[in-house]
Structure formats: structure tokens, C-alpha cells
Amino acid sequence: MPVIKEILFDCDNTLVLSESLAFQACAELCNEILEKYGRPERYTSHELLADFVGQNFRGMMVSLQKKYNFTMPEDEFNTYVDRELGAVIQKLEKSAEPCPGVMEQLDHLHKEKKYGLAVVSSSALSRVQASIRKVNQDKYFPPDHVFSAATSLEKPTTKPDPAIYLHACKAIGVQPGECVAIEDSKSGAGAAKNAKIPLIGYVGPYIDEGKEKQESMAKLLKEELGAIYVMYDWKEFPQALKAVEAS
């Protein structure tokens, strides 16, 4: 394997505990829509995630209309899409926290200066920037090394499309095989795999959904998506990186 030059971090629930906050904001908007259209149903963030897992907010609203048999005018639909990003950023700026243990690893990597550090996310760039700024991680990542599949590409896409990883590698000036990606989700890990970037999986936050869920994600990341190492805690990162470099 080539020498690792760059570490590519996913953001949501890898660097920053942001997914739950984002779904809280989405649930509030969905509940506003349901009330407006005379529906009695209301969602918590966990229920919304269960019903619409893997969908962005635009997809959620399409599914919501289909499930509850109502139709929104296009201009109203687009207004809610625009509002969602602002609502999520507001939540993040107020309450986001770093994933446990990640700050110590970032601080060590930053001081060591052995590897370049970048963020590669599917989320909108403004959301990623708000997340890492709130938890004081922005000092570790040069502004031009923060990439968004929704914002940084000429044609927006989302993981598991490898486009954002390939774009990041080209912009930084490294080959995919000279990088390692750290991902917590099936779609994110799929993007790294499709880009042929060595992968470290991270399943720490899944413990909130129970040990069984955490173990099933660890198995998925390792067996289906080819993670060289799966971390349950960020303190495992030095060992994970050694495993990648030895592979």
C-alpha cells in the first residue's frame, strides 16, 4: 500500500454528534407541515429517522406527502427545503458536541503534522462549517480542505457516489490510495469503497441505539464495505491507523 498522506474525516456522527440534532430540526418542520395539512400525526426525531432512514429532507417531504395523502405546491415545498438547512444550522450552533475522544486525536495529529487533514461530507458546506466551528474543530482543517457533496461539486450528489472523495483527492493533490477515510454510515463507507480509499469504520454513536445495532453496523462496515479496522471509540484511532498502514 502507498504511504498514507491524508486523513479524510466524515463529519456527521464521526467528528461531530450532529445527526440527532439535525433530525430534531427536521421533525419540527415535518410536524409543522402535518399540522398545516390537517393531519394529527406528529414525529419525534427517532420516529422520523425510523420512517425515512437514508433520505435527505427533500426526500422526507416527498415521502410524507405520499404516506399521508396530501400535496404541497412546488413553491411551498422549496421554501421548506430552504428553511430546513437554516433550522439544522441553528440547532448545531446551539447544541453540537464533538464525538467523544475525537478532540484528543485531532490535537495529536495537528501537532504531529505527519498527515494532511480534511473533512469530506455529504451535508451542505454551511452545515459542515457550522458543526466544526461550534465544537472548535475548524482550527484543525484548512478552509479549502472542507468538502461537501451538496456544495463543492459542479453537480451536487451524495454518498455513496464517490464523486466528492475523488474531488477532494484531486483538490488536495493526492491519490485515493494515499488517503484513509473514516466513516460511520453505510452510504459514507460505500463512497470511500467506490473511490478505492482505505477505510476505517467508526460505530461509537450507535451505542445510543443499543449494543445489537452497534455490532450490526460494525459487521456491515467490516464485512460488506471492507473497513480495515472498525473503531468503537476514538482512543482506538492510533491502532486503526497502524492497521491501515500495515495492510
Helices and strands as residue ranges (DSSP letters): E 6-9, E 16-17, H 19-36, H 45-51, H 57-68, H 74-95, E 97-98, H 102-112, E 116-121, H 125-134, G 138-140, G 143-145, E 146-148, H 163-172, G 176-178, E 179-183, H 186-194, E 199-202, G 204-209, H 211-219, I 220-224, E 229-231, G 234-236, H 237-246
